[in-house]
């Protein structure tokens, strides 16, 4: 069984006991979070599509690590023949969560 759930503006295909990285959440390790924006469910071939969400369905997750930094992203600006070069970068902040239960 899997569901497609919207977490902070992004859609994720999740299963029970799956770990995934989402944009940074405010909370501590071990805290439980619930997501009620379930867009689609698939239960052994029986697909239910929401209009736009499925009423009564929710995903319960636990925050494993509230702050995980992603890979470094480099942004390079250059203007040709002018000698202008600028290099900036950042590391995106994520949270790691574990899908505990899917209630349909």
Secondary structure as GFF3:
##gff-version 3
##sequence-region A 1 104
A	DSSP	beta_strand	2	7	.	.	.	ID=ss1
A	DSSP	beta_strand	10	14	.	.	.	ID=ss2
A	DSSP	beta_strand	19	23	.	.	.	ID=ss3
A	DSSP	beta_strand	32	35	.	.	.	ID=ss4
A	DSSP	beta_strand	38	43	.	.	.	ID=ss5
A	DSSP	beta_strand	46	49	.	.	.	ID=ss6
A	DSSP	beta_strand	58	79	.	.	.	ID=ss7
A	DSSP	beta_strand	84	103	.	.	.	ID=ss8
###
